[in-house]
Amino acid sequence: MTPTEAATLIGCHVRHVRALCKQGVIKSRRRQTPGGFYYVVDPDSAMEYANKPQTQGFPRGQKRT
């Protein structure tokens, strides 16, 4: 699953998903390319994070006005 698909599933921005991958909160694999790298997110890990109750911050899936 791409970070964009995971962001849609979780209800957050793709940059946040990439940060979660970097921190190890969401399981992912880092794939090298000649121009850099990209993440392949584990779907089960993303679903688990989406279902976990949120303790702080702006509610997931809502747009800020």
C-alpha positions as CSV (number, residue, x, y, z in Angstrom):
1,M,0.0,0.0,0.0
2,T,1.3,3.5,-0.8
3,P,1.5,6.2,1.8
4,T,-1.2,8.1,-0.1
5,E,-3.6,5.1,0.2
6,A,-2.7,4.7,3.9
7,A,-3.4,8.4,4.5
8,T,-6.9,8.0,3.0
9,L,-7.5,5.0,5.2
10,I,-6.3,6.7,8.3
11,G,-7.8,10.1,7.6
12,C,-4.6,12.2,7.8
13,H,-2.1,13.8,5.4
14,V,0.4,11.7,3.5
15,R,3.3,13.6,5.2
16,H,2.0,12.4,8.5
17,V,2.0,8.8,7.3
18,R,5.6,9.2,6.1
19,A,6.6,10.5,9.5
20,L,4.9,7.6,11.2
21,C,6.8,5.2,8.9
22,K,10.0,6.9,9.7
23,Q,9.3,6.7,13.5
24,G,8.4,3.0,13.2
25,V,4.8,3.6,14.4
26,I,3.4,2.1,11.2
27,K,5.2,-1.0,9.8
28,S,6.6,-0.3,6.4
29,R,9.5,-1.2,4.0
30,R,11.8,1.4,2.5
31,R,12.5,0.8,-1.2
32,Q,15.5,2.4,-2.9
33,T,15.2,4.0,-6.3
34,P,17.9,5.8,-8.3
35,G,16.3,9.1,-7.3
36,G,15.8,8.4,-3.6
37,F,13.4,6.0,-1.8
38,Y,9.7,5.4,-1.2
39,Y,7.7,3.6,1.5
40,V,5.6,0.5,1.1
41,V,3.1,0.5,4.0
42,D,1.8,-2.7,5.7
43,P,-2.0,-2.5,5.3
44,D,-2.7,-4.3,8.6
45,S,-0.5,-1.9,10.5
46,A,-2.2,1.1,8.9
47,M,-5.6,-0.4,9.7
48,E,-4.5,-1.0,13.3
49,Y,-3.4,2.6,13.6
50,A,-6.6,3.9,12.1
51,N,-8.7,1.9,14.7
52,K,-6.6,3.0,17.6
53,P,-8.3,5.7,19.7
54,Q,-6.8,9.1,19.3
55,T,-5.4,10.8,22.5
56,Q,-4.5,14.3,21.3
57,G,-4.6,16.6,18.3
58,F,-7.2,17.5,15.7
59,P,-9.7,14.7,15.1
60,R,-8.8,12.4,12.1
61,G,-10.8,12.8,8.9
62,Q,-12.0,16.3,9.6
63,K,-11.0,19.4,7.6
64,R,-9.7,22.4,9.4
65,T,-11.6,25.6,8.7
